[in-house]
Amino acid sequence: MTINVGDKAPSFSLRNTEKEVVSSEDFTGKPLVVLFFPLAFTSVCTNELCGVRDDKSYYDGIGAQVIGISVDSLFTLEKFKKEQEYNFPLLSDWNKETCRAFGAMYEDFVLEMKGVAKRAAFVIDGNGIVQYAEVLDSAGDLPNFDKIKTTLNNLV
């Protein structure tokens, strides 16, 4: 499934690194940046999420929430978050339902891995409508954070 600008974002309920259930409905009324990433502890994923961590004051300043989602276990994500000092939630899509719902899934990935999240970015407004959608075919590419910020600035 492909998610486009103007679509209602798929709803989700996933566990965070504190083992709590986090639902898309928890973000109603505020902008949400959803970042799908392939695998914890890999260089590009670490670089991407560290950039978000280091720019967290921007997102806080405009009232936007950022979440990261991967198919890693919540235990792996807990260690990743702690080691990198991420200051935003990481959610485990262990069952791979949310990645598929957003059209952000590699059915076949490197080293014969199957069902890995594609690198993708979505900006969802406070009403649950997708305002920005970027799904990358190459796991080595990063989302366009300038466009993400422009979209967020237009929402506030």
N, C-alpha and C positions, 0 to 999 in steps of 0.2 A: 504494500500500500504506500502511496506517496502522499505526503502531507504538504499542502500548499498554503501560501499566505491567504488569509480569509477563512480557512477551515477552522472548525471547532477542534481544539486539541484533544487527542485521546485522553481519557481519564486513566489514572494509574494509582496503585497502592503498592508501595515497596518499602522494604525495611532499610533504615539507615544504619550507620556504624554503631549506634547505641542500641540497636535491635528494636527500635520503635518503628511503628508503621507510619509512613508519610504518604499522604494522598494529594493528588492534584488539587482537590477541593480546599486543602489547607492554604492555598495561595490565592484564593479568590479575592479580588479587590486590589491586587498589586501586580506589577510586572514580574514575570518569571523568565529567567534564562535557563534553559535546559541544555546541558552539554553531555552528549553521549561520547564515551571514549572507549577504545578497544580493550586495553589491558592495563591494570595497575603496574607500577614499577618499570614501565617501558619509557624510553627516553623522551619520545614525542609527547606522550600523555603527561609525563611529569612536567615537562616544559610548559605545556598548555595550562595545566591546572595551577602551577606555580605562578604563572602570569596573572591568572584570575585572583589567586590569593594575594598577590602583591598589589593588585588594583581594587581590592575589596572596598576601599573607602569610596571609590566612584559609585559602585553599585549601591552601597548603603546610603550615599548622599542623595540619590534619586529615588530611594525607596524600593529598589528592585532586589529580588532574591535570586541567587544563583544556586543551582544544584548540578551535581555530576552524577551520571548514571553509567554503570558498566555491568557486564555479566559476571564479574568477579564475585566471589562469596563476600558476605558482609564482614567476615573475619579478615580476609585479605584487604578489603577496603579500610577496615579499622586500622590495621598496621600501616597502610599507605598514608592514610590521613594523619596519623600520629607522627610518622617519620618526617613528612613534608610540612607539618603544621598547617594543614588546610583549615581555613576559617569559614567554610560553607559545607553543607551536607553532601555526603557521597551516599548514593543509594544503590543497592544490589538488585539487579534484574536477573537473578539467578535462573529463573524460569523462562527468560527471554521473551516474555509477552509484550513488555513495553517497547523494547527496541523494535520488534516486528510491527507493533501498532503505529509507530512513528516512521516506519520505512527506513530504519537505520540499523540494518543487520547484514553482516556478511554471512551468508549460508556456508561458504567455504572461505577460510582464511589461510594464512601461512602455516607451514608445518603440519598440514592436515587437520588443523583446528576447525571445528564447525560451530556455527552459531555465535559469532563474536560481534559485539556492537561496532557499527561504523562510527567514525568520528563525525559528529553532527552537532548543529547548534540550532536552537529554536528560541524565539522570543514570543512569549504568550502574554497577552494583555490581561488586565484584571477581570475581564469577562470570559476568559478561556479561549480567546480567538488568537490564532497564530498570526503574528505580525512580521515574522522573519523566519525563514526556513532554509537551512543549508546542510545538505548531506553530502559528504565527501567520499569519493570512490577510493582515493589514496589515503591510507592510514598515516602517511608521512606528511600530509598537508594539515594546516591549522585553519580553523574557522576565521572568517574575516571579522575581527573584533571591532574594527572601525565601523563597519556596517551595523554590527550588533548595537554599538553605542549610539549610532545615529538613530536607529529604530527606537531604542529606549528613550532617547532625548525627545523624540516626537510624541511619546506616550505621556510624558509628564508635563 
